[in-house]
């Protein structure tokens, strides 16, 4: 019985040694030289650089859209989630009304009630909508939907057309409802070496 245990232990040890020797005997493959990619072109960066300075609209793209065009785009691509006339739908609440509600205890969060600058609406729609296909709308479609929503909120007339020139000029009702964050840590300067 004892000799059987010795034979089994010896066989196990040989098996482990055999596996280890096979791993050691594997040929060593030379690693490729380190490469860090290639320079990125301005054209490549332009596709990602969609930032808009919302206070003055700097960075808004070329294009335009009217309230009438916006209604058509909205009904084709937005109504399922936001409901008819942007009054709330299956996924999102109303995007109209609420103007002046930030001065009350019952705030109604809509673009017209909370955005200080109209280009914020364009920026948000372009980046995030439609929910199932963000960044799929053309600049013209985003301008048109922005015009439509601003019209529904009573901020532009029914014949309004939005573009990089007209959108920043829309006076939003809550434009003066914000204060500048002047805490010291908001003015911190980036330091990469010899920092204080």
Secondary structure, 3 states (H helix, E strand, C coil): CHHHHHHHHHHHHHHHHHHHHHHHCCCCCCCCCCCCCCCCCHHHHHHHCCCCECCCCECCCCCEEEHHHHHHHHHHHCHHHHCHHHCCCCCCCCCCCCCCHHHCCCCCCCHHHHCCECHHHHHHHHHHCCCCCCCCCCHHHHHHHHHHHHHHCCCCCCCCEEECCCHHHCECCCCCCCCCCCCHHHHCCCCCCCCC
